[in-house]
Amino acid sequence: MPDTLHLRIKKQYAAALIEDLIKVDAVESVEEDAIELTPAQKAALDKELDAIKNNPGYLLKWDDIKHRYKKP
């Protein structure tokens, strides 16, 4: 069995689950530098970075995004 598992958890359960795992010392923080990307993840990031370099209009300003999705 691998040391690391990747799970998809519904939002409404995630916070409570993480709190419970911390209480029983089942999870630990990992430094960002310690996380290695898979070759597929690296390729996807490179593709996105190339798209941004070739089309600066591809990006949106954070304030525009917040305004677009802000609840009335």
Secondary structure, 3 states (H helix, E strand, C coil): CCCCCCCCCCHHHHHHHHHHHHHCCCCCCCCHHHCCCCHHHHHHHHHHHHHHHHCHHHCCCHHHHHHHHCCC
